[in-house]
Each structure stands twice: as C-alpha cells, then as structure tokens.
Amino acid sequence: IVINITIIIIIIKMQPMQPILFELFRCGD
C-alpha cells in the first residue's frame, strides 16, 4: 500500500538508523 510506504519513508528520514523499519517493511510487504 502506498500509504505504508509513505509512512516508512517519513520514519526513515526521522531516524535512518532503525533496523526495525526493515522488519516492518517486510511485514508490510
């Protein structure tokens, strides 16, 4: 879903060092 990707991008910009984001991205995918 585009919405999820947008949220992830915003979070990555806030904290680029966040391995949890990669796990969330996989779960979201």
KEBAMAR-143786 format. One line per field, with one value per residue: x, y, z of N, C-alpha, C, O, CB in turn. Coordinates in Angstrom, 3 decimals. Each point is the difference from the previous one (the first is absolute). Glycine has a CB too. Layout:
REM KEBAMAR-143786
n.x = [X / ...]
n.y = [Y / ...]
n.z = [Z / ...]
ca.x = [X / ...]
ca.y = [Y / ...]
ca.z = [Z / ...]
c.x = [X / ...]
c.y = [Y / ...]
c.z = [Z / ...]
o.x = [X / ...]
o.y = [Y / ...]
o.z = [Z / ...]
cb.x = [X / ...]
cb.y = [Y / ...]
cb.z = [Z / ...]
END
This chain:
REM KEBAMAR-143786
n.x = [0.864 / 1.532 / -0.493 / 2.603 / 1.754 / -0.783 / 0.902 / 2.829 / 0.650 / -0.547 / 1.954 / 2.401 / -0.114 / 0.186 / 2.565 / 1.992 / -0.030 / -3.100 / 1.735 / -3.098 / 0.195 / 0.697 / -2.513 / -2.007 / 0.958 / -0.753 / -2.860 / -0.721 / 0.688]
n.y = [-1.199 / 2.202 / -0.250 / -1.735 / 1.983 / 2.481 / -1.409 / -0.752 / 2.988 / 1.042 / -2.099 / 0.706 / 3.065 / -0.875 / -1.844 / 0.028 / -1.906 / -1.922 / -3.282 / 0.991 / 0.876 / -3.014 / -1.066 / 2.024 / -0.937 / -3.011 / 0.737 / 1.697 / -2.432]
n.z = [0.000 / -2.075 / 3.155 / 0.312 / -1.701 / 1.824 / 2.646 / -1.171 / -0.800 / 2.930 / 1.296 / -1.959 / 0.897 / 3.089 / -0.410 / -3.110 / 2.741 / -0.750 / -0.281 / 0.458 / -3.129 / -0.732 / 1.648 / -1.394 / -2.904 / 0.627 / 1.119 / -2.589 / -1.958]
ca.x = [-0.864 / 0.822 / -0.030 / 1.018 / 1.324 / 0.201 / 0.278 / 1.348 / 0.979 / 0.048 / 0.707 / 1.422 / 0.615 / 0.142 / 1.059 / 0.523 / 0.614 / -1.083 / -0.188 / -1.399 / -0.729 / 0.142 / -0.887 / -1.368 / -0.196 / -0.213 / -1.320 / -0.994 / -0.010]
ca.y = [1.199 / 1.219 / 0.699 / -0.603 / 0.403 / 1.414 / 0.069 / -0.554 / 0.988 / 1.097 / -0.494 / -0.172 / 1.340 / 0.418 / -0.819 / -0.919 / -1.167 / -0.685 / -1.323 / -0.432 / 0.436 / -1.024 / -1.107 / 0.458 / 0.058 / -1.380 / -0.427 / 0.751 / -0.501]
ca.z = [0.000 / -0.087 / 1.294 / 0.873 / -0.509 / 0.351 / 1.441 / 0.215 / -0.493 / 0.983 / 1.191 / -0.364 / -0.005 / 1.407 / 0.599 / -1.012 / 0.638 / 0.701 / -0.605 / 0.161 / -1.192 / -1.042 / 0.355 / -0.241 / -1.448 / -0.472 / 0.470 / -0.770 / -1.367]
c.x = [0.897 / 0.057 / 1.094 / 1.390 / 0.278 / 0.363 / 1.412 / 1.049 / 0.143 / 0.792 / 1.488 / 0.689 / 0.226 / 1.140 / 0.481 / 0.628 / -1.053 / -0.264 / -1.429 / -0.796 / 0.085 / -0.931 / -1.446 / -0.265 / -0.271 / -1.382 / -1.088 / -0.102 / -0.775]
c.y = [1.245 / 0.707 / -0.556 / 0.439 / 1.451 / 0.130 / -0.495 / 1.015 / 1.128 / -0.443 / -0.144 / 1.357 / 0.472 / -0.774 / -1.029 / -1.256 / -0.742 / -1.345 / -0.506 / 0.377 / -1.057 / -1.174 / 0.393 / 0.022 / -1.399 / -0.486 / 0.697 / -0.543 / -1.321]
c.z = [0.000 / 1.348 / 0.918 / -0.432 / 0.400 / 1.473 / 0.274 / -0.433 / 1.017 / 1.229 / -0.302 / 0.008 / 1.434 / 0.661 / -1.017 / 0.606 / 0.817 / -0.676 / 0.107 / -1.238 / -1.091 / 0.290 / -0.274 / -1.495 / -0.553 / 0.422 / -0.806 / -1.418 / -0.047]
o.x = [0.980 / 1.042 / 0.730 / 0.830 / 1.109 / 0.925 / 0.731 / 0.993 / 1.115 / 0.844 / 0.841 / 1.130 / 1.004 / 0.782 / -0.535 / 0.151 / -0.036 / -0.841 / -0.430 / -0.918 / -0.983 / -0.607 / -0.769 / -1.084 / -0.872 / -0.715 / -0.999 / -1.088 / -0.132]
o.y = [0.066 / 0.539 / 0.761 / 0.339 / 0.321 / 0.731 / 0.607 / 0.203 / 0.424 / 0.743 / 0.345 / 0.112 / 0.647 / 0.572 / -1.107 / -1.011 / 0.122 / -0.080 / -0.832 / -0.719 / -0.253 / -0.552 / -0.798 / -0.381 / -0.180 / -0.610 / -0.618 / -0.061 / -0.601]
o.z = [0.741 / 0.373 / 0.634 / 0.843 / 0.428 / 0.353 / 0.784 / 0.698 / 0.305 / 0.502 / 0.829 / 0.477 / 0.295 / 0.760 / -0.061 / -0.685 / 1.225 / -0.896 / -0.799 / -0.393 / -0.696 / -0.917 / -0.537 / -0.442 / -0.851 / -0.795 / -0.370 / -0.572 / -1.066]
cb.x = [-2.853 / -1.656 / -3.227 / -2.322 / -1.310 / -2.557 / -3.175 / -1.856 / -1.688 / -3.075 / -2.919 / -1.670 / -2.124 / -3.253 / -0.450 / 0.244 / 2.287 / -0.186 / 2.786 / 1.074 / 1.449 / 3.008 / 2.398 / 1.112 / 2.378 / 3.197 / 1.916 / 1.543 / 2.360]
cb.y = [-1.303 / -0.287 / -0.348 / -2.323 / -1.937 / -0.031 / -0.948 / -2.553 / -0.979 / 0.143 / -1.560 / -2.149 / -0.098 / -0.023 / 1.433 / 2.979 / 1.040 / 2.298 / 0.344 / 0.977 / 2.651 / 1.239 / 0.004 / 1.762 / 2.203 / 0.142 / 0.219 / 2.099 / 1.734]
cb.z = [0.512 / -2.798 / -0.878 / -0.430 / -2.387 / -2.140 / -0.250 / -1.045 / -2.712 / -1.319 / -0.056 / -1.890 / -2.500 / -0.638 / 2.374 / -0.778 / -1.140 / 1.593 / 1.336 / 2.899 / 1.273 / 0.531 / 2.297 / 2.555 / 0.712 / 0.927 / 2.686 / 1.960 / 0.581]
END
